Amino acid sequence: KLSVDRDNRLLSRGPRYRLDAEVLRDQALAISGLLQRQPGGPSVRPYQPAGLWKVVAITGSNTQDFKRDDGDALYRRSLYTFWKRTSPPPSMSVFNAPTREQCTVRRERTNTPLQALTLMNDTQYVEAAREFAELAVANATDDHQLAAWMLRRALVVTPNEKDVAALVALAENCRQRFEQQPDDAQSLLKTGESTIDVSLDPIRLAAWTVVANTIMNRDDFVSK
């Protein structure tokens, strides 16, 4: 890049940094096919641990109790997420989203284990991984082709054989585990409100859900 674009006139290079909380969530929903793109409308209340608002709510407040939305409202762009300033969505706070209690000129950018735990365990991200896996299984039958398709869709790059082989090995390892513990596969697939394609093999789908979740935890997925 230095020899071809020495002065960076083509903007071929720039600083690397972790994406903002809202962008990360929208990106996960987008690659899974869940993102609802229609503009405008009221705020929505996606997944959040129950009871968080009660700790900081004023008695009689209309936001004393958190009531999660259903259906398409769960998958609207993060721009439309209802924001309680004294108790912002934890899955966004962990990625340094401001509380909005005061003006924020520049966001902090930290990298902590809690962020990885959120991407691996939060309902929104696990559900997005499962839907991403469903799309992949529907678009490819061969495991190598399937892994390559997922990498290309999530990272917008031409996948290399080393990455593809690693994901195929992970899928096989998970498939063997889920065959021995099918209840774990069912528990994983039940995460989130969206429906499951019952025509797909649940063991295979669960295995590739883990692969999808792994891709969504890669540094080149969460970073610009």
Secondary structure by P-SEA (a helix, b strand, c coil): ccccccccccccbbbbbbccaaaaaaaaaaaaccccccccccccccccccccccccccccccccbbbbbccccccccccccccccccccaaaaaaccccccccccbbbbbbcaaaaaaaaccaaaaaaaaaaaaaaaaacccaaaaaaaaaaaaccccccaaaaaaaaaaaaaaaaaaaacaaaaaaaaacccccccccccaaaaaaaaaaaaaaaaccccccc
